[in-house]
Amino acid sequence: MIYHYTDLNAAKSIAERSEIWLTDFRYLNDKEEFTKGYNVLCEALENYNNFSEVHPETFQGSVKRAIKFIIEDNFSSMYGNNIFVSSFSKTPDLLSQWRSYGMYCLEFDGEYFKEENIYLLECHYVQNEVEALEYADTIIEQFIMPALLDSWKKSEELFIDLELSSLLEIHALSFKHSAFYDEDEVRFVMSCSPDDERIELRIKGQFLIPYVSYKFNPSILKTLIVGPIDNQEIAVVSLDMFANKIARRVREKGYNNEYYLLTETSNIPYRSL
């Protein structure tokens, strides 16, 4: 299971619409996370030479040229896709999450998203540069090279630089500072071309924030959780009414005839004074 901590307005909207919003990473709180992750992946790629017999020499040459082109010409900043992100945690009832993101939480069946056209990235909390490079090698070995090989087989050398640039931007978001270790974060990441019609804009303060809405099967939403708020018992009474209404709608629409949406309360004894 995975958990999305948020405020009551967003929790209600997500449950009613069966829709999650992914925000352009450039408008998140810490853009430096992406920059550091991108740089460490580029450094690991420059030194990567762990090709095997499944990687033809022509493929290796194409990859090396693409790496050189991206790094030397700053290819990503010129032609990169828009990268959209939404954050979840693998840990329920976490005080730091309640404090940071809101006093409501939605529990989802995370297995569903592994089958969808979306990247589900577990964040790696970086302790030092050596350890970051080791993890970058793992990402290259397990995710980037297999994806590049698949792309190369389909179109030879034609689009391998575009594919590599996109993969670097996506997996750069796997890295987080070790200070946030307790968040146990999982990130949904989606790559869209700049002219993708799914990109919309919402107002926040003085900015227009680009985002993409992502529809999910409503039956994967399992539980609505009330955080450590005052008058928690009263809050859960109306939340039960809301959950029952959502569950009836899901059953009526034929998603799951035995579906029920549960409600729970946080066990953390916390008061905001």
N, C-alpha and C positions, 0 to 999 in steps of 0.2 A: 504494500500500500504506500501511497505518497500523499503529502498533505500540503494544501495551499492556504497560508495564513493571510487574512485580509480583513477589511472592515465589513460592517453589516450591509451597506449598500451594494458593495461588489459581490459579497456572498449571495445575496438575494438575486442579483442580476445573473450571475453564473449559473445558479440552479434553475432559474426560470427559463433562460435562453439556451441552456446546454452549450455554453460558449465561453471560451477563455480568450483573453486578449494577450497577444505577444507584442512587446514594445521594442521599437528600434533601440539597439543597445547603446547608441550614442546619447540617448536621453535617460539612461539609468544613472544611479547615484555615483558609480565609480567607473568611469571609462578607462582608467589606468589598468584595470584588471585585464581588459581586452588587449591593450597595447603590450603589456608584459607577457601575456600568453602568446600573442602573435610573434613577438621577438624571440622568445625562447624556442618556439617551433621552427622559426626560420634558421636559428643557430644550429639546432639539431639536424635540420635538413641539409645544411651546408656540409656537415660532417658525416652524413649518413652514407654507408656503403655496405649495408647488410642485405644485399640482393641475393636471391637464391636461383635455383634452376627454373623456377616458374616465371622468372623475370627475364625475357629475351634481351639480348644486348641492345637491340634497337629501342626497346622500351626504356632501358636504363639511360640510354643517350637522350631520349626525349624528356625524361624526368629531370636529368641534370641540366639540360638547356632551359627547361621551364623554371627550375629553382633559381638559376643564374639570372634569368630575365626578370623574375618577380622581385628578387632581392636588390638587384642593381638598378632597376628602372622604377622601383616602387610601384609595381604594376597594380597592387591591391588598392592603393589610395586613388588611382585613376579610374579603374574599371570595376571595382568590387561591387557585389550585390549588396542589397540592404539586408542586414541580419537582425532578426526579431527574437526576443527572449521572454520567457515567463519562468518564474522561480517557484520551486516546490521544495519540501523537506522530506526526508525519509523518517523523521522523528515526530511522533505526535506529542501534544501537550508540552511544548517547549517554551519556557519563560522568555528567552531572548526573542523568539519569534512573535509571541503575543505583544511584547513591548514595542517591537520594531514595526510590525505590519498591520496589526489590528486584532480585535478581540473575537474574531470568528475564524473558523477553519473548516475546510472541505476535505474530506477523505475520498481519494480516488483509487480505483484498481489500476495500478501502474502498468500491469501487463498489457493492457489494451493499447497503450501508446507505442509499445515496442513493435506493433504490427502496422502502425500508421506511417504516413509519409512525413515524418518529423524526427528530428534528432533528439534523443533523450540522453543527456550528458550528466554523468555524476561528477560533481566538482572535486578537484584534487587540491588540497590545501598545502601550499608550497612552504617548505621549511627553509630551504636555501637553494642557491643556483644549481649546485650539483644534482640535488634531488629533483629539481624541476626539469633539468635536461634528461635525466633518466626516465621521467614520466613522459616527456615529449617523445623520446625514442619508442616508448610503448605505444603511444598514439599513432606514430608513423607506421610502426610495424603492424598493428592490429586493425587500423582503420583507414589511414590515408593511402598506403601503398595498395591494399586490395581494391579500394575504390578507383584509384588511378589506373590500375591494370585493367579493370573492367571497362572503364571509359576508353582506354587506349585500344582495346580489342574491338570496340564498336566503331571508332573513328580514327584509329591510328594516332597520328601526332596532332591532328587538326585542332582539337579543343582541350588538350591536356593542360595548358597553362591556365585556362579559365577554370577548369575543374580543380586544379591544385590551389589556385587563389581562393576559391570558394571554400574548399575544405580547411584551409588554414584559418580563415575567418571564423568558421563554425567552431572548430576544435580549440581555437584560442580561448573560447569562453569556458573551457574545462578548468581553467586555473583560477584559484582564489588565494588571497592572503591567509596565512595560517591563523590569524586572529579570529577568523570567522568559522573555525573548525566545528564548533558546537552546532552550527546551523544545519550540517549534514545535508547540503543542498543538492538538488537535482534540477537541471535546467532543460526546459523545452527550447529548442533552437530551430528556427526556420530561415531559409535563405530565399530571398525574392529578388527578381530583377527590378531595377528602379521604376520601370513602367508597368509593374504588376498591378492589375486592377483590384487585387485584394487589399492593397495598401490604402488605409483610411487615416484621417487625422482628427485628433480631439484637442480641445483647449485645456491647458493647464497653466494657470498664471498668465504670463506674457508670451507663452510659446504654443505652437502647434506641435503636438506629439504624434509622430507616425506610429501606426500600430496595425496589426493584422488580427482579425477575429478568427478563431478556430473552433469549429463545431465538433462536439464529441457525442458519442452514444450516451444518452442520459442515464442509462442503467449502470454505467461505471461509477457514478457518484454514489457512494455508499453511506456516508455519515456527514451530518452537520454538527459541528462542535462549538459550544459557547465557551469562550475563554474566561479567565478569572476576573469577572466584572461584579459590581455590586448588584444585588437583587437578581442573582443568577437564576433562581428558581422561577421567577416571573418570566424572565426572558425565554426560558426553555418551554414554557406553556404555549406561547404564541409560535415559537419555532416548530413545535410539534404539529401545530395546525398547518403551518406552511409546508412542512415535510410531507404530511399526509396528502395535501393538495397536489404537490409535485408528483408523488408516487402514483396517485390515481391517474394523472395525466399520462404518465409513462406507460401504465398498464393499458389504458384506453387506446393509446396509439400503437399498441402491439409490440413495443420494444422488448418487454419482459412481463409476462402475465403474473409472475410471482414476485414482482419487484416491490420492495419497501425501502424507504429512505429513513434511516435511523437518526436520532439526535442524542448527543451526549454533552456532558459538562466537564470542564477542566477540573482536575483535582488539586491544582496549585493554589495554596493560600496566599494570594497576592492582592493587595489593595493599592489603588492609585490615589495618593493624598494631595 
